[in-house]
Amino acid sequence: MTSHSEPGHSALDHRDLNADMAIFATDPMIGAGLPLWLPAGAVIRYELEMLAREIAHRDGCLPVYSPVLGKRALYERSGHWNKFSDDMFPPMRLGGDELVLRPANCPHHAMIYASQQRSYRQLPIRLNELASMFRAERSGVVSGLSRVRQISLDDTHVFCRPDQTAAEVARALRSALESQRVLGLPVDYVRLSRRDGSDSYLGSATQWQDAEQALRSAAAEVLGPGGPPLVEAVGEAAFYGPKLDLQVRDQRGSEETIATVQLDFNQPERLDLTYDAADGTRQRVVMIHRGTVGAMERVVAALLERYSGRLPLWLAPVQVCVLPITPAQDDYARALVDDLCTAGMRARLDTDGSLRARIRISRRRRDSLIAVIGPAEIISDLVHVTDLTADFTGPVARDTFMETVRSAHANRVPSIAWPTLAADRH
């Protein structure tokens, strides 16, 4: 497989990197904007999903599952049909119903919340799902993983009392920033996306003013003097409420929203989402949309371009490529691969072709580590490691190699600090 460049695309474009790394594929029989996740891409996505679930669990989110279909009437009531119908797939008639692929996950989570009567003492309730939603993007604008028709989103919806709003926004923003720190995607700034003067937004002016101020205050608390700047942008809000968007720039200077925290006072009103207050009255709940890792497709594209395909070890599809120099080292190399796999690592044994050709293929594939095994390594129980990210090459004791790789994966380190053999033996 050889690298290629399309006219007008940067050498760092994730579509060009995909030619070497086999992350995703497209097929006209499936359709534009519907990428197939190949094994290497599935590995990256799995690791991102694990990170998203860990953050959600740490924040007290509860896992749910919901269908990708819903009645047209649901989206009419939520307001999505009026605002998004041009970007939604056409309804499918089934008996007397019209079913549509959902353009957002929030109405389903709202219905999960509404399935039981809630007390003020139960709140906040945070519902999390890595869920698919659909946008009927035109064929001319879909591209690679960055613009697709099925979006796989790390999606949480928080239902809380008004007095809990600021704390929940701050919690969500902290987690989103931490996620991007772990991923190594520097946040250029946090955008407070506000409404403009048009009538295309739902809710009263007072609601919007209060909501925008709540987001502004929470952002000031979390970001502090040393964090990314807060930039206010009029006209960038969602139709149902203001939001805090984490903005990143790629190597070409293009700007993307990678994660978001949004207030929503539309759906609680339209879908009658309430809780029993301490005074016995029934009160309207506040709904917060929060994303931490973000959309799998967009984040994978951003990561590939950020690292030029050479991802940190914990994200790399092949973490260790083991290369015996001759057949005499096959058994030792195979045992090393088996031990790595038993330890939960992703290791690959390559024996076909010359050593130089195998190294070249491994580098082009962006394997994280290359482990060469020759006669000297077997005699001394060593692994000769090449780590291009850390600019390291040299012998490492086998036990130290195993522990270093395990630790780098478990702790999601951006780069490995390799011990020298002399220090290791000391």
Beta strands, then each sheet from edge to edge (+ up, - down):
strand 1: 24-25
strand 2: 36-37
strand 3: 62-63
strand 4: 69-71
strand 5: 92-94
strand 6: 97-101
strand 7: 125-134
strand 8: 150-160
strand 9: 189-194
strand 10: 230-234
strand 11: 243-249
strand 12: 255-264
strand 13: 274-276
strand 14: 282-284
strand 15: 286-290
strand 16: 320-324
strand 17: 347-349
strand 18: 369-373
strand 19: 382-387
strand 20: 392-397
sheet 1: 1+ 2-
sheet 2: 3+ 7+ 8- 15+ 12- 11+ 9- 10-
sheet 3: 4+ 6- 5+
sheet 4: 13+ 14-
sheet 5: 17+ 16+ 18+ 19- 20+
end
